Amino acid sequence: MPKPDLHHLKAKAEKLRDQINHHNYLYHVLDAPEVSDAEYDRMMRELEELEREHPELLTPDSPTQRVGAAPSEKFGVVVHRRMMMSLANAMDAEEMVEFDKRIKRFLKSDEDIEYVAEVKLDGLSVELVYENGALAVASTRGDGINGEDVTANIRTIRAVPLHLRKPDRGHIPRLLEVRGEVIIPKAAFERLNAERENAGEPVFANPRNAAAGSLRQLDPKVTASRPLGIFLYAPGVVEGVEFKSQWEFLQGIKALGLRVNPLSRVCPNVNAVLEYWNEMTERRHSLDYDADGVVAKVNSFTLQERLGEVSRSPRWAIAFKFKAQQAETVVEKIEVQVGRIGSLTPVAKLRPVALAGVTISNASLHNLDEIRRKDIREGDTVLIERAGDVIPYVVQVTKEAKPRARPFTMPSHCPDCGGSVVHEEGEVAYFCVNTSCPARMRESIRHFASKNSLDIDGLGDKLVAQLVDRKLVRELDELYSLTVEQLAGLERMAQKSAQNVIDAIQRSRDTTLDRVLNGLGIRHVGEHTARVLAQRFKTLEALSSASEDDLLTVRDIGPEVARSIREYFDEPRNLKMVRRLERHLRIAAPAEPSGRGALRDKTFVLTGTLESMQREEAERKIMAAGGRVTSSVSRKTDFVVAGADPGSKLRKAQELGIRVLDERGLLELLGEG
C-alpha cells in the first residue's frame, strides 16, 4: 500500500479544522447551525483519528485540544492590564433617571445620551486575552486587579474560539482583551443536577455556583464535562483595531467569532433604557440563563473616556437591577428543623407557589421572636419574597385566617429525637441538648463535609441520612472507617459512586487546622474564628488544653465564644472523638494572611442575616481581600455590614458615625457588585 502523502493529510486536517470551527461559530455565536449533531460529531471523530495516527499534524489550537492540560495543583495569578471594575446599582426607574441626569451634568450637556442596554448576567466574570488572534490567557475577575489563571479550563468551553476568525471587513487585532461572563444555561443546569443526584453526588444550589465551581476545577477534564457557556461584552486593552463605541465593539467581536448576547440593544435615550428594562423584566424567567437586571452603558467610547470612573466603578455605566419577586401563598404548617449544633429553626411549609421561575414550598422563619414580631400563624396568607432571587422568606401576613390558629410556640422536646430543649435567658435560639440526636448528626456531617470545612465531595443529603439512619456513622471520625462495600450496599449507590465518595474522604485527610475547627461545629466558631484560633494555637492539642483566660487573650474572642469553646472540649465525648479524628487526619497550620488586597487594613463588623451568602463566606471574602473582621463595633471599625434584622451593632455604628453597608455595598467593595 502506498504511503499517504503528508501534504495531502495536512491539507485534509486543516480543512476539517476550518469546517469544525465554522460550525462552532454558527452554533454558538450566530445560533444558526447548518449541520446535524451527528454530522458535526462525524467530522470531529475524523479529525481526532487523523491526528492520532499522525501526531505531527496536531496543532495547539485544534478543536480536538479542548482538554489538553494536565491537572493543576493550584491556579496562577494573572494581573489585569486594566482593572476589571464593578458597577454602581440603580434599584428603580427614579435612580436610573438620576444616573442619566448626573452624566448630563458632568458633561454639561442637555442632549440625549445614547446607551447600549444589555442583560445583566448572573455568572462568573472572566477576561480572555487573544494575541495575534490566538487565545493566550484566560483569567477570573478576582479582586479586579489580580485574577486566577483558568486558561486550561476556558479552552474546554466550545463557545470560546481558540483562534479568532478573520472578519469580512478589517483584520484580527494584534491584542484583544475581552471581558465576559461564564454561565450554565438553566436547562443544562437541571440535567447536570439530575445526573449528580442519580450518582449520589451533592447538587449545585444554582447555575452561578455551578458555573463558578466548574471553571475553578484543578482538573480541566472535570470542567470539560460541565455544560459551560459564555457571553462576551466589554473590552480591556485593544491594540491593532479601533472601536469607537460599545455597539461597534460588540459587532466587531461577534465578527471575530466571539459570542455576544443577541438581546443587547442601542437605546437613544434613558426612556428607551427604561422600556428595555420593562421588556427584560417580563422575559427574565423565559431566558435560558439567570439574569438579575440590565446594564446601561454610554455608547460612545469618547464620552466614556471623558466621564472616567469614581472609586472602582465607571461613571458611564450602571446596573439597573430587577425588582425582588414576590407572591402570596398560605402557611399550611409551621415545622421545626434541627441544626448541627442542636439549634431549632421554625420553617413555614407553604402552599406551593411559582416565584421567580421556581416553585416555593418552604421558607425559614428564623426564630420565635421573628414569628411573634410578624405574628405569623398556620393558615395565614403571607407575602413571600426571594432575597437576591435565591432565598425565600416571609415578608408579612397579608390576610389572617378565620378563625386564626393559636400563636406558634417552640416545642419542649426535640421533634427528631425527643430530647430536652433548652432556651437560655436573653437568647433567641432554642437547642436540643442530646448530642446523639440523629438530626444533629446529619447536619454535623453535612457541615463537616462542606466546601469550607473538610471539602468531601459526594456526601449529599440522601447519602448522609442513610449513614446516620443505619448507624454507619455515629461520630464524625467514623467517616474515615467507611468502606466501599458499606456504601455500595446503600440505596442509589453503585460501586463506582461508592468508590468516588471513599476517594473524596481519603483526599480530605490532608487538611488545615482552621478547616477542622470550622468542621467540628463548635457553637460561635465559624470560618473567621476558626482561622483566628488556628493561627494562635497551631494544634488541636494546644487549643483543647487552653483555658478561658488563654482564649480571651486571642483577638476577636470574647467571653461567650471562649466559654463555648471550653464547654465543647470539656465534654468528654467530644474530646474523645476529636482525639480519634486526629489519628485519621494530617493537619497543617493555616497560612498567615497576606495583608494585601483591596480592603487592606480595613476593619469590618457583620450584623444581621445576609441575603445571598452565609456570614462565614462574607468574612472569608473580606479577609482574602486583606480586611479584618471583628465581633464588636468601636471607633476603630471602618465598616459595619448590616443584613436583615440587624441588632444593636447597627445602632452603635450609627451613633459613632461609622459607615454602614448593605450586602450590595460590601460586594461592590469586594469588586463583585
Secondary structure, DSSP 8 states (H G I E B T S, - for coil): -----HHHHHHHHHHHHHHHHHHHIIIIISS---S-HHHHHHHHHHHHHHHHH-GGG--TT-GGGGS-S---SS--EEE-SS-----EEE-SHHHHHHHHHHHHHHHT--S---EEEEEEE-SEEEEEEEETTEEEEEEE-TTSSEEEB-HHHHTT-TTS-SB----SSS---SEEEEEEEEE--HHHHHHHHHHHHHTT----SSHHHHHHHHHT-SSHHHHHTS--EEEEEEEEEEESS---BHHHHHHHHHHTT----TT-EEESSHHHHHHHHHHHHHHGGGSSS-EEEEEEEESBHHHHHHH-EETTEETTEEEEE----EEEEEEEEEEEEE-TTSBEEEEEEEEEEEETTEEEEEEE---HHHHHHHT--TT-EEEEEEETTTEEEEEEEEE--SS--------SB-TTT--BEE--TT-S--EE--TT-HHHHHHHHHHHHSTTTT--TT--HHHHHHHHHTTS-SSGGGGGG--HHHHHTSTT--HHHHHHHHHHHHHTTEEEHHHHHHHHT-TT--HHHHHHHHHHH-SHHHHHH--HHHHHTSTT--HHHHHHHHHHHHSHHHHHHHHHHHHH-EEE--------STTTT-EEEEESB-SSS-HHHHHHHHHHTT-EEESS--TT--EEEE-BS--HHHHHHHHHT-EEE-HHHHHHHTT--
